[in-house]
Amino acid sequence: MKLILGLGNPGERYQNTRHNIGVLVLQSLLRELSLSWSKKGKIYSAISNTDGVEFALIKTSYFMNESGKCLPRLFRDFNVEDLQDIMVLVDDVYLPLGKVRYRTQGSSGGHNGLLSLEEQLNSTEFPRLRLGVGGPEDSSGLKDYVLDEFLSEDVPLLEGVVEKASQCVLSWASGAPSEEIMQKFN
């Protein structure tokens, strides 16, 4: 089964922040596919069997910097054997809001959520969908920027990137070739 893991921070305080854009994509897919969350420990999952393609949407109640802590349970509960069967949805301050970038592997790029996953896996070879949130003018304000909510003027672009990311996730889950996904969505 393929897993789509949306990184973010738990709790209402962080629900609509830039850091939680991966979880916002999951929430959109949850509505679109008429699914609901089930909870086991610190992991929330929603399993879809759309057109014969089975996949699970996953979010956790771990904070972003501890994202890797969910992996042992995911591997056990969902019998994950291949890292290519996990797509990670993550915010990216180096991409403008509205842009997405799919990669089959890569570095954390300084993102602590990805770094936590990479350290737990001892690998960088898993798919990730980087979701542009733009960045602050001054890099010293990066933490505050990603933990702030989107501005009202960002909403149209945010809705567009969530829709684009949702379609990318569904293409990936259905087994579309990576090259095709990159050409269509990047």
Helices and strands as residue ranges (DSSP letters): E 2-6, G 12-14, G 18-20, H 21-32, E 38-40, E 43-50, E 53-60, G 64-70, H 71-78, G 83-85, E 86-92, E 100-103, H 112-121, E 128-132, G 139-141, H 142-146, G 152-154, H 155-173, H 178-185
